[in-house]
Amino acid sequence: MHVVGTADHEQALSEVLAWFDRTEGPSVGVMTRVSAVSARNDGEAVAVVGTALRSTSERMERRIRIVSPRTGDVHDVVDDATAIAWVGESLVTASRSVRMRVAPTWEDQSTWDLGGTAEQLSPAPDSRRVAIVLGPHQTDSWDPAPVPERDRDSYAANVYRSGAEQTRELWILDPGNLDAPFTKVDCGAWNIWECAWIDNNRVAVIASALAGETGWYYPVVGVINTNPHQQHADPLEVIYRPRGTTQLANIVANEGLVAIVEGISSDRGLTVGQIVIAGDKPRVLDVGAEVTHITLRGTALGWAGLRGLRTVAGTVIPHTDSSNVTLFDGNETFSGILPTIGMDDSLAIYALVESYTMAPRLEKIDRGGRVILTDFAHNGARSLLGTAGTCQDVRWQAPDGRQIEGLVVLPDGPGPHPMLMIVHGGPVAAWRERWGMQNVNRHPYAGLLAEHGVATFYPNPRGSVGRGQEFTELVRGDMFGADVHDLLTGIDHLVELGFADRERVGVTGNSYGGSMSAWLSSTTNRFSVAIVTSPASDLVSQHHLSNIPSFDELFVSGRVETDSHRYYEHSPLSRAHLSDTPTLITAGELDKCTPPSQAVELHQAIRRSGGTTELVLYPRQAHGIADFPETVDFLARMLSWTKLYLFS
């Protein structure tokens, strides 16, 4: 069997660079990829967070675009913000420092350094102060991922101590207090994940008793009084605990309301479920969708969510369920890891709307309809559409009778086509029709493969969101179980439709999708190639090495100390020696979630059993390939492996 060699990679590399030159070249230095939106209360300004490509050999540059809906003015500023918020008429942006931006130039007027990384900003009702959820630098190196900026003797030992992980903290910035602009709020031993002001003294928070990233899986909702003279022995008053082992996200509050999104989740940032009104008598607010994001203005909640493959959004008055108004319902979706929105005092919502054939654009959506405020399309985007094929919904029946949904991108010309199935991460996540079929913050490549005649298949098996919590929960305790049959019957369905060539099917995916790719390639002979990225291959060692050991406890439904046999049986490594599928494996050396050693174990198991495999580790990448120039190298490797094994 021919294996991918240097010449194959170099040829694919030239093809990928030519593709980027045509599709992204016209946009170099211009903000085109977007991830979040925030509207000022009065609707006079909307901020969009995104990135601009500088070149295929440089890191992307983070940008913020501020749009004035009334005048049409647009300002782009360079800003590495990890969080933004409107405080009065000023835009506050933060990462490892906090910046205050003011119209009309939106240049930063004031800057304050932080002792960590800002993960969330929440403006106080007084429009003067802002609360900051601060993620600390875990300086004790409690996990095996090195610090990339470490400047030290290359011969010095790396020391990993047994010190406890640090909690996320709650700070308050008061720009008007020149002598002491920052105040640390006493949160006791609680780990703070999100916050929202109830009034000018009290802050509602999502918190956990466990420090570190893994504590996120066991949250509560509490209230903290920021006035130290009014605090009790335990500064956090718990007002809501989840039902069972669900997760919480997206807290909003005012004097009469504390609300969150509650649902089964496998990853922070991917919580989808129901709106819960917290308090002595908690209740669920039904808006007829699985909710992905909420925002609050006065007495009204804005919400975005999923109904299967459709994205929906609207507004609702929490105390009057019948006031629910749907403002958006379509196959188009909103940019971001999950569909998110902004909202102003008039209850207009703002969203970054996109589809496979439509580059993101900022829209204002209200009862009067939809208005485009700024469009991120460019000449390269239009060139891409000429060869990117078409995207359509597909539905099929699993062996147990459940209907499963997904998307397929078909190249131009008649089928059947060689096809690459792309399994999403999580497992609690979902594909939706995004521009280029973007995967989280990784560069989309459906158009690249379509240009080379390869179809791509995006299934949402059980465990995916958008179909209700009962559908999502089916994957807990049954990873690599019934969801495998959902995927395989999906391939059968596409073969029957004449879309896919049964003899030329590959599989890929990142994180859980990478693990599933490894599992499928070693337990079936259906696949001609597997491209495995950032996998968890051995759930026993994964538990001890990962920064989220609570994940496997919830999704294997066991404990590694007493159920190690169950852990190993649910691990792709237990079957990797049976694989005769050519397998490309990649990982980032900075990955704390699925550490690179997981990829090494999988590679060694396949190699030592005589299989065809290649391992590629990226020193400056973490969980998946998310920046340049590594993206170019990865896509060239994906293209060379796909072309060799799906066309030979």
C-alpha positions as CSV (number, residue, x, y, z in Angstrom):
1,M,0.0,0.0,0.0
2,H,1.3,3.5,-0.9
3,V,1.7,5.7,2.1
4,V,1.5,9.5,2.2
5,G,5.0,10.9,1.7
6,T,6.8,14.2,1.7
7,A,6.1,14.7,-2.0
8,D,2.3,14.1,-1.4
9,H,2.3,16.6,1.4
10,E,4.2,19.2,-0.6
11,Q,1.8,18.9,-3.5
12,A,-1.2,19.2,-1.2
13,L,0.4,22.2,0.6
14,S,0.7,24.1,-2.7
15,E,-2.9,23.3,-3.5
16,V,-4.1,24.5,0.0
17,L,-2.0,27.7,-0.3
18,A,-3.5,28.4,-3.7
19,W,-7.0,27.9,-2.3
20,F,-6.3,30.3,0.6
21,D,-4.8,32.8,-1.8
22,R,-8.0,32.8,-3.8
23,T,-10.6,32.5,-1.0
24,E,-8.9,34.5,1.8
25,G,-6.3,36.6,-0.1
26,P,-8.7,39.4,-0.8
27,S,-9.6,39.7,2.9
28,V,-6.0,39.8,4.4
29,G,-6.0,42.5,7.0
30,V,-9.8,42.8,7.1
31,M,-12.0,41.3,9.9
32,T,-14.0,38.5,8.4
33,R,-14.4,35.7,11.0
34,V,-16.7,36.6,13.8
35,S,-17.6,35.0,17.1
36,A,-19.7,37.2,19.4
37,V,-22.0,40.3,19.5
38,S,-23.0,42.8,22.2
39,A,-25.5,45.6,21.8
40,R,-25.5,48.9,23.8
41,N,-28.7,49.3,25.8
42,D,-29.9,52.3,23.7
43,G,-29.2,50.4,20.4
44,E,-26.9,53.2,19.2
45,A,-23.8,51.0,18.9
46,V,-23.2,47.2,18.5
47,A,-19.8,45.5,19.0
48,V,-18.7,42.4,17.1
49,V,-15.7,40.3,18.2
50,G,-13.7,38.5,15.5
51,T,-10.4,38.0,13.7
52,A,-8.5,39.1,10.6
53,L,-6.1,37.0,8.7
54,R,-2.7,38.7,8.4
55,S,-1.2,35.9,6.2
56,T,-1.2,32.1,6.1
57,S,2.2,32.2,7.9
58,E,1.3,34.5,10.8
59,R,-1.1,34.3,13.8
60,M,-4.5,35.8,13.2
61,E,-5.2,39.3,14.6
62,R,-8.1,39.7,17.0
63,R,-10.4,42.6,16.1
64,I,-13.5,44.4,17.3
65,R,-15.9,46.1,14.9
66,I,-18.2,48.8,16.4
67,V,-21.3,49.6,14.2
68,S,-23.7,52.4,14.6
69,P,-27.1,51.2,13.3
70,R,-28.5,54.7,13.0
71,T,-25.6,56.4,11.1
72,G,-24.1,53.3,9.5
73,D,-20.6,54.3,10.8
74,V,-18.2,51.3,11.2
75,H,-15.0,51.3,13.2
76,D,-12.5,48.4,13.4
77,V,-10.0,48.3,16.2
78,V,-7.3,45.8,17.0
79,D,-8.1,44.2,20.4
80,D,-7.3,40.8,21.9
81,A,-10.4,40.8,24.0
82,T,-11.7,37.6,25.6
83,A,-14.7,39.5,27.0
84,I,-16.6,42.7,26.2
85,A,-19.4,44.7,27.8
86,W,-21.1,48.0,27.4
87,V,-20.9,50.2,30.5
88,G,-23.0,53.2,29.8
89,E,-21.9,54.6,26.4
90,S,-18.4,53.1,26.8
91,L,-17.2,49.7,25.5
92,V,-15.1,47.8,28.0
93,T,-12.9,45.1,26.6
94,A,-10.7,42.7,28.5
95,S,-8.2,39.9,28.3
96,R,-5.1,40.2,30.5
97,S,-5.8,43.9,30.8
98,V,-9.0,46.0,30.8
99,R,-9.5,48.8,28.3
100,M,-12.2,51.5,28.2
101,R,-13.2,52.6,24.6
102,V,-15.1,55.7,23.9
103,A,-16.8,57.1,20.8
104,P,-16.2,58.5,18.3
105,T,-12.8,57.0,17.6
106,W,-13.2,54.0,20.0
107,E,-9.5,54.2,20.9
108,D,-8.7,52.9,24.4
109,Q,-8.9,55.8,26.8
110,S,-7.7,53.9,29.9
111,T,-6.0,50.6,30.5
112,W,-5.6,48.5,33.6
113,D,-3.5,45.4,33.9
114,L,-5.1,42.2,35.4
115,G,-3.5,39.4,37.4
116,G,-5.1,36.8,35.2
117,T,-7.4,36.5,32.1
118,A,-10.9,38.1,32.0
119,E,-13.5,35.4,31.1
120,Q,-16.6,37.6,31.6
121,L,-17.6,41.2,32.1
122,S,-20.9,42.3,33.7
123,P,-21.8,46.0,34.0
124,A,-23.4,47.2,37.2
125,P,-26.8,48.9,37.2
126,D,-25.1,52.2,38.1
127,S,-23.4,52.1,34.6
128,R,-20.2,53.0,36.4
129,R,-18.6,49.7,37.6
130,V,-18.1,46.4,36.0
131,A,-17.7,43.0,37.5
132,I,-14.9,40.7,36.1
133,V,-14.7,36.9,36.3
134,L,-10.9,36.4,36.4
135,G,-9.3,33.2,35.4
136,P,-6.0,32.8,37.3
137,H,-2.7,31.8,35.8
138,Q,-2.2,28.3,37.2
139,T,1.4,29.1,38.1
140,D,2.1,25.8,39.9
141,S,1.9,23.9,36.6
142,W,-0.5,21.4,38.1
143,D,-1.1,19.9,34.6
144,P,1.3,18.6,32.0
145,A,0.9,21.4,29.4
146,P,3.9,23.7,29.4
147,V,3.6,27.4,29.6
148,P,4.4,28.6,26.0
149,E,6.0,31.9,27.1
150,R,8.3,30.3,29.5
151,D,11.7,32.1,29.3
152,R,14.3,30.0,31.1
153,D,17.4,27.9,30.8
154,S,16.7,25.2,28.3
155,Y,18.5,22.7,30.5
156,A,16.6,23.5,33.7
157,A,14.3,20.9,35.1
158,N,10.5,21.3,34.7
159,V,9.0,21.0,38.2
160,Y,5.3,20.0,38.7
161,R,4.2,20.5,42.3
162,S,1.2,19.1,44.0
163,G,-0.2,22.4,44.9
164,A,-4.0,22.9,44.7
165,E,-5.6,24.4,41.7
166,Q,-6.7,28.0,42.0
167,T,-10.3,29.2,41.9
168,R,-11.6,31.8,39.5
169,E,-12.2,35.1,41.2
170,L,-14.7,37.9,41.2
171,W,-13.3,41.5,40.9
172,I,-15.0,44.9,40.5
173,L,-13.5,47.6,38.4
174,D,-14.5,51.2,39.2
175,P,-12.8,53.5,36.7
176,G,-13.7,56.6,38.6
177,N,-11.8,55.4,41.7
178,L,-8.3,56.5,40.6
179,D,-6.7,55.5,43.9
180,A,-8.1,51.9,44.0
181,P,-9.9,51.0,40.7
182,F,-9.9,47.3,41.5
183,T,-11.6,45.5,44.4
184,K,-11.5,41.8,44.9
185,V,-14.8,40.4,46.1
186,D,-14.6,37.8,49.0
187,C,-16.0,34.6,47.5
188,G,-14.6,32.3,50.2
189,A,-13.5,29.0,48.6
190,W,-16.0,29.2,45.8
191,N,-14.9,28.9,42.2
192,I,-16.8,31.6,40.2
193,W,-17.7,30.9,36.6
194,E,-20.2,33.6,35.6
195,C,-21.8,36.6,37.2
196,A,-24.7,39.1,36.8
197,W,-25.6,42.1,39.0
198,I,-29.0,41.9,40.8
199,D,-28.6,45.5,42.1
200,N,-25.7,47.8,42.9
201,N,-24.6,45.6,45.8
202,R,-25.6,42.0,45.1
203,V,-24.2,39.8,42.3
204,A,-25.7,36.5,41.2
205,V,-23.1,33.9,40.2
206,I,-22.7,30.4,38.8
207,A,-20.1,28.9,41.1
208,S,-18.8,25.5,42.2
209,A,-17.1,24.2,45.4
210,L,-14.4,22.5,43.3
211,A,-11.4,24.6,42.1
212,G,-10.0,24.2,38.6
213,E,-11.7,23.6,35.3
214,T,-13.3,20.3,36.3
215,G,-15.4,22.1,39.0
216,W,-17.6,23.5,36.2
217,Y,-19.5,20.2,36.0
218,Y,-20.9,20.6,39.5
219,P,-22.4,24.2,39.7
220,V,-24.8,26.1,41.9
221,V,-26.4,29.5,41.6
222,G,-25.7,31.8,44.4
223,V,-25.8,35.4,45.5
224,I,-22.8,37.4,46.8
225,N,-23.1,40.8,48.5
226,T,-20.2,42.9,47.3
227,N,-20.4,45.1,50.3
228,P,-18.0,43.4,52.8
229,H,-20.0,44.9,55.8
230,Q,-23.1,43.0,54.7
231,Q,-21.5,39.5,54.1
232,H,-22.2,36.5,56.2
233,A,-19.7,33.8,57.3
234,D,-20.2,32.1,53.9
235,P,-20.2,34.9,51.4
236,L,-22.3,32.9,48.9
237,E,-26.0,32.2,49.5
238,V,-27.0,29.3,47.4
239,I,-30.4,29.9,45.7
240,Y,-30.5,27.0,43.2
241,R,-29.0,23.6,42.7
242,P,-29.3,21.7,39.4
243,R,-31.6,18.8,39.1
244,G,-29.4,15.7,38.9
245,T,-26.0,16.2,37.1
246,T,-26.8,18.9,34.7
247,Q,-24.8,22.0,34.0
248,L,-25.5,25.7,34.2
249,A,-24.5,28.7,32.0
250,N,-25.4,32.2,30.8
251,I,-26.7,33.8,34.0
252,V,-28.7,37.0,33.8
253,A,-30.3,39.0,36.7
254,N,-32.1,42.1,37.9
255,E,-33.8,42.9,41.2
256,G,-36.7,40.6,40.5
257,L,-35.1,37.8,38.5
258,V,-32.2,35.4,38.3
259,A,-32.2,33.1,35.3
260,I,-29.8,30.6,33.8
261,V,-29.7,28.0,31.0
262,E,-29.6,24.5,32.4
263,G,-28.8,21.3,30.4
264,I,-26.6,18.3,30.0
265,S,-23.2,19.4,28.8
266,S,-19.8,17.9,28.1
267,D,-17.9,21.1,27.4
268,R,-17.9,24.6,29.0
269,G,-19.3,27.0,26.5
270,L,-21.6,24.4,25.0
271,T,-24.6,24.3,27.5
272,V,-27.9,24.0,25.8
273,G,-31.2,23.3,27.5
274,Q,-34.0,25.1,29.3
275,I,-34.4,28.5,30.8
276,V,-34.7,28.1,34.6
277,I,-35.9,31.0,36.9
278,A,-33.9,30.4,40.1
279,G,-35.1,31.0,43.6
280,D,-37.2,29.5,46.4
281,K,-39.6,28.1,43.8
282,P,-37.6,27.6,40.7
283,R,-39.5,27.1,37.4
284,V,-38.8,26.3,33.8
285,L,-39.6,28.9,31.2
286,D,-40.7,27.1,28.0
287,V,-40.0,29.0,24.8
288,G,-40.5,26.0,22.5
289,A,-36.8,25.4,21.8
290,E,-33.6,24.2,23.3
291,V,-32.0,27.4,24.5
292,T,-28.4,28.3,23.7
293,H,-28.2,31.9,25.0
294,I,-30.2,34.4,27.0
295,T,-29.9,38.1,27.6
296,L,-31.9,40.5,29.8
297,R,-33.3,44.0,29.3
298,G,-35.6,45.3,31.9
299,T,-38.3,42.7,32.4
300,A,-37.8,40.9,29.1
301,L,-35.5,38.0,28.2
302,G,-34.0,37.7,24.7
303,W,-33.3,34.1,23.8
304,A,-31.7,32.1,21.0
305,G,-32.0,28.3,20.5
306,L,-32.2,25.3,18.3
307,R,-35.1,23.2,17.0
308,G,-33.4,20.3,15.4
309,L,-31.3,21.8,12.5
310,R,-33.1,25.1,12.7
311,T,-32.0,28.2,14.6
312,V,-34.7,30.2,16.4
313,A,-34.7,33.4,18.5
314,G,-37.1,35.7,20.2
315,T,-38.2,37.5,23.3
316,V,-40.3,36.5,26.3
317,I,-41.5,38.2,29.5
318,P,-40.5,35.6,32.2
319,H,-43.6,36.2,34.3
320,T,-45.9,35.8,31.3
321,D,-45.1,32.7,29.3
322,S,-47.8,33.6,26.7
323,S,-45.7,36.7,25.8
324,N,-43.1,34.6,24.0
325,V,-42.5,36.1,20.5
326,T,-40.4,34.3,17.9
327,L,-38.4,36.8,15.8
328,F,-36.2,34.4,13.8
329,D,-36.7,30.8,12.6
330,G,-34.7,29.4,9.8
331,N,-32.0,27.1,8.4
332,E,-29.6,30.0,8.6
333,T,-27.8,30.2,12.0
334,F,-25.9,32.6,14.2
335,S,-22.2,32.7,14.5
336,G,-20.4,31.5,17.6
337,I,-19.8,28.2,19.3
338,L,-23.5,28.3,19.9
339,P,-26.1,30.7,18.5
340,T,-25.9,33.9,20.6
341,I,-27.5,37.3,20.4
342,G,-27.4,40.8,21.7
343,M,-30.5,42.9,22.6
344,D,-31.3,46.6,23.3
345,D,-34.0,48.3,25.4
346,S,-36.4,48.3,22.5
347,L,-36.2,44.5,22.5
348,A,-34.6,44.3,19.1
349,I,-32.1,41.5,18.9
350,Y,-28.8,41.5,17.1
351,A,-27.2,38.5,15.6
352,L,-24.4,37.4,13.3
353,V,-26.4,35.5,10.7
354,E,-24.7,33.0,8.4
355,S,-25.3,29.9,6.3
356,Y,-23.2,27.6,4.2
357,T,-23.6,29.9,1.2
358,M,-23.8,33.2,3.1
359,A,-20.8,34.8,4.9
360,P,-21.6,36.2,8.4
361,R,-23.4,39.5,8.5
362,L,-24.6,41.5,11.5
363,E,-28.4,41.9,11.5
364,K,-30.9,43.8,13.6
365,I,-34.0,41.7,14.0
366,D,-37.3,42.9,15.5
367,R,-41.0,42.7,14.8
368,G,-40.5,44.9,11.7
369,G,-38.2,42.4,10.1
370,R,-34.4,42.0,9.5
371,V,-32.0,44.8,8.6
372,I,-28.3,44.2,7.6
373,L,-26.0,46.4,9.6
374,T,-22.6,45.2,8.2
375,D,-21.6,42.4,5.9
376,F,-18.4,40.4,6.4
377,A,-18.4,38.9,2.8
378,H,-15.6,39.8,0.5
379,N,-14.3,38.9,-3.0
380,G,-12.6,35.7,-1.8
381,A,-15.9,34.6,-0.2
382,R,-17.7,35.0,-3.5
383,S,-14.9,33.0,-5.2
384,L,-15.2,30.2,-2.7
385,L,-18.9,29.8,-3.4
386,G,-18.1,29.0,-7.0
387,T,-16.5,25.7,-6.1
388,A,-17.9,24.9,-2.7
389,G,-20.8,22.7,-3.8
390,T,-24.2,22.7,-2.0
391,C,-25.4,21.9,1.5
392,Q,-28.6,20.2,2.4
393,D,-30.4,18.6,5.3
394,V,-30.6,14.8,5.6
395,R,-32.7,12.6,8.0
396,W,-32.6,8.9,8.5
397,Q,-33.8,6.2,10.9
398,A,-31.5,4.6,13.4
399,P,-31.8,0.8,14.1
400,D,-34.0,1.6,17.2
401,G,-36.4,3.7,15.1
402,R,-35.2,7.1,16.3
403,Q,-34.9,9.8,13.6
404,I,-31.4,11.2,13.3
405,E,-30.5,14.4,11.5
406,G,-27.5,15.9,9.8
407,L,-26.1,17.9,6.9
408,V,-24.2,16.9,3.8
409,V,-22.1,19.0,1.5
410,L,-22.0,17.7,-2.1
411,P,-19.5,18.7,-4.7
412,D,-20.6,19.9,-8.1
413,G,-21.3,17.1,-10.6
414,P,-23.2,13.7,-10.3
415,G,-22.6,11.2,-7.5
416,P,-21.8,9.0,-5.9
417,H,-18.9,10.9,-4.4
418,P,-16.0,9.9,-2.2
419,M,-17.1,11.1,1.2
420,L,-15.5,12.2,4.5
421,M,-17.8,11.9,7.6
422,I,-17.0,14.6,10.2
423,V,-18.0,13.7,13.8
424,H,-18.6,16.7,16.1
425,G,-16.9,17.0,19.5
426,G,-18.6,16.9,22.8
427,P,-20.3,14.5,22.5
428,V,-22.9,17.1,23.5
429,A,-22.8,19.5,20.6
430,A,-24.4,19.7,17.1
431,W,-23.7,20.6,13.6
432,R,-25.7,23.5,12.1
433,E,-25.5,25.2,8.7
434,R,-22.5,27.6,9.2
435,W,-20.4,29.5,6.7
436,G,-18.1,26.8,5.2
437,M,-19.3,24.4,7.9
438,Q,-17.0,26.0,10.5
439,N,-16.2,23.8,13.5
440,V,-15.9,25.8,16.7
441,N,-12.9,28.2,16.1
442,R,-11.2,25.9,13.5
443,H,-11.0,27.1,9.9
444,P,-13.8,25.5,7.7
445,Y,-12.7,23.1,5.0
446,A,-15.8,21.8,3.4
447,G,-15.3,24.0,0.4
448,L,-11.7,22.9,0.0
449,L,-12.7,19.2,-0.1
450,A,-15.7,19.9,-2.4
451,E,-13.4,21.6,-4.8
452,H,-11.4,18.3,-4.9
453,G,-14.6,16.2,-5.5
454,V,-15.0,15.0,-1.9
455,A,-18.4,15.2,-0.1
456,T,-18.6,15.9,3.6
457,F,-21.2,14.5,6.0
458,Y,-22.1,16.2,9.3
459,P,-24.3,13.9,11.5
460,N,-25.9,14.8,14.7
461,P,-26.2,11.4,16.5
462,R,-27.9,10.9,19.9
463,G,-26.1,13.0,22.5
464,S,-26.4,16.0,20.2
465,V,-28.3,19.2,21.2
466,G,-31.4,20.7,19.7
467,R,-33.5,17.6,20.0
468,G,-34.4,17.8,23.7
469,Q,-32.7,16.7,26.9
470,E,-33.9,13.0,26.7
471,F,-32.1,12.7,23.3
472,T,-29.0,14.3,24.6
473,E,-28.8,12.1,27.7
474,L,-28.8,8.9,25.7
475,V,-25.1,9.2,25.2
476,R,-24.3,9.3,28.9
477,G,-23.0,5.9,29.9
478,D,-23.2,4.7,26.3
479,M,-20.4,6.5,24.4
480,F,-19.4,4.5,21.4
481,G,-22.6,2.6,21.8
482,A,-25.9,3.4,20.0
483,D,-24.4,6.6,18.6
484,V,-22.1,4.4,16.5
485,H,-25.1,2.9,14.8
486,D,-26.6,6.4,14.2
487,L,-23.5,7.3,12.3
488,L,-23.2,4.1,10.3
489,T,-26.8,4.1,9.2
490,G,-26.4,7.7,8.2
491,I,-23.7,6.6,5.8
492,D,-25.9,3.8,4.5
493,H,-28.7,6.4,3.9
494,L,-26.4,8.6,1.8
495,V,-25.2,5.6,-0.2
496,E,-28.8,4.7,-0.9
497,L,-29.5,8.3,-2.1
498,G,-26.6,8.1,-4.5
499,F,-24.6,10.8,-2.7
500,A,-21.8,8.6,-1.3
501,D,-19.6,5.8,-2.7
502,R,-19.8,3.0,-0.2
503,E,-16.2,1.9,-1.1
504,R,-14.7,5.4,-0.6
505,V,-15.7,6.7,2.8
506,G,-13.4,8.3,5.4
507,V,-14.0,9.6,9.0
508,T,-12.6,12.5,10.9
509,G,-13.4,14.6,14.0
510,N,-11.9,16.6,16.8
511,S,-12.0,15.8,20.5
512,Y,-14.9,13.3,21.0
513,G,-15.1,13.3,17.2
514,G,-11.5,12.3,17.1
515,S,-12.1,9.5,19.7
516,M,-15.1,8.3,17.7
517,S,-13.0,8.3,14.5
518,A,-10.4,6.1,16.2
519,W,-13.2,3.8,17.5
520,L,-14.9,3.4,14.1
521,S,-11.7,2.8,12.2
522,S,-10.7,-0.1,14.5
523,T,-14.1,-1.7,15.0
524,T,-15.4,-1.7,11.4
525,N,-14.0,-2.1,7.9
526,R,-16.2,0.7,6.5
527,F,-13.6,3.4,6.3
528,S,-10.7,3.9,3.8
529,V,-9.0,6.5,5.9
530,A,-9.3,8.0,9.4
531,I,-8.1,11.5,10.4
532,V,-8.1,11.7,14.2
533,T,-7.5,15.0,15.9
534,S,-7.1,15.8,19.6
535,P,-8.6,12.4,20.7
536,A,-9.1,10.9,24.2
537,S,-7.8,7.4,23.3
538,D,-7.4,5.8,26.8
539,L,-10.0,7.0,29.3
540,V,-8.1,5.7,32.2
541,S,-5.0,7.8,31.6
542,Q,-7.2,10.6,30.2
543,H,-8.8,10.9,33.6
544,H,-5.5,11.4,35.3
545,L,-3.9,13.7,32.7
546,S,-6.8,15.9,31.7
547,N,-7.9,19.1,33.4
548,I,-11.5,17.9,33.3
549,P,-11.6,14.5,35.0
550,S,-15.2,15.0,35.9
551,F,-16.1,14.6,32.2
552,D,-15.4,10.9,32.1
553,E,-17.1,10.4,35.5
554,L,-20.4,11.8,34.0
555,F,-20.2,10.3,30.5
556,V,-18.7,6.9,31.3
557,S,-21.0,6.9,34.3
558,G,-18.4,5.4,36.7
559,R,-15.2,6.1,38.6
560,V,-11.8,5.2,37.4
561,E,-10.8,4.0,40.8
562,T,-13.5,1.3,40.9
563,D,-14.6,0.9,37.2
564,S,-11.2,0.9,35.4
565,H,-12.3,-2.1,33.3
566,R,-15.4,-0.1,32.1
567,Y,-13.3,2.9,31.3
568,Y,-10.9,0.8,29.2
569,E,-13.7,-1.0,27.4
570,H,-15.0,2.4,26.4
571,S,-11.6,3.5,25.1
572,P,-10.5,3.5,21.5
573,L,-7.1,2.2,22.6
574,S,-8.6,-1.1,23.7
575,R,-9.3,-1.9,20.0
576,A,-6.6,0.2,18.2
577,H,-4.5,-2.9,17.6
578,L,-7.3,-4.2,15.4
579,S,-7.2,-1.2,13.1
580,D,-6.3,-1.7,9.4
581,T,-7.5,1.7,8.4
582,P,-4.8,4.2,7.4
583,T,-4.9,6.7,10.3
584,L,-3.5,10.3,10.5
585,I,-3.4,11.5,14.1
586,T,-2.8,15.1,15.2
587,A,-2.7,16.9,18.5
588,G,-1.6,20.2,20.1
589,E,1.2,20.0,22.7
590,L,-0.6,22.6,24.8
591,D,-3.8,20.7,25.0
592,K,-5.0,20.4,28.7
593,C,-8.3,18.8,27.8
594,T,-7.1,15.8,25.8
595,P,-3.4,15.9,26.3
596,P,-1.1,15.0,23.4
597,S,0.0,11.8,25.1
598,Q,-3.4,10.4,24.2
599,A,-2.6,10.8,20.5
600,V,0.9,9.2,21.1
601,E,-0.7,6.2,22.8
602,L,-3.1,5.7,19.8
603,H,-0.3,6.1,17.3
604,Q,2.0,3.6,19.0
605,A,-0.8,1.0,19.4
606,I,-1.6,1.2,15.7
607,R,2.0,1.3,14.6
608,R,3.1,-1.7,16.8
609,S,0.3,-3.8,15.4
610,G,1.5,-3.2,11.9
611,G,-1.1,-0.6,10.9
612,T,-0.5,2.5,8.7
613,T,-0.3,5.7,10.8
614,E,1.3,9.1,11.1
615,L,1.5,11.3,14.2
616,V,1.7,15.1,13.9
617,L,2.1,17.2,17.0
618,Y,1.8,21.0,16.9
619,P,3.9,22.6,19.7
620,R,2.0,25.9,19.8
621,Q,-1.6,24.5,19.4
622,A,-4.0,23.4,22.1
623,H,-7.3,21.6,21.6
624,G,-7.6,21.4,17.9
625,I,-5.8,23.4,15.2
626,A,-7.2,27.0,15.6
627,D,-4.6,29.4,14.1
628,F,-2.0,29.9,11.4
629,P,0.4,28.7,10.0
630,E,-0.6,25.3,11.5
631,T,-4.0,25.4,9.9
632,V,-2.3,25.4,6.4
633,D,-0.1,22.4,7.4
634,F,-3.1,20.5,8.9
635,L,-5.3,21.0,5.9
636,A,-2.5,19.9,3.5
637,R,-2.1,16.7,5.5
638,M,-5.9,16.2,5.5
639,L,-6.1,16.8,1.8
640,S,-3.2,14.5,0.9
641,W,-4.5,11.6,3.1
642,T,-8.0,12.1,1.8
643,K,-7.0,12.1,-1.9
644,L,-4.6,9.2,-1.6
645,Y,-7.0,6.8,0.2
646,L,-10.4,7.9,-1.2
647,F,-9.3,8.0,-4.8
648,S,-6.9,5.1,-5.1
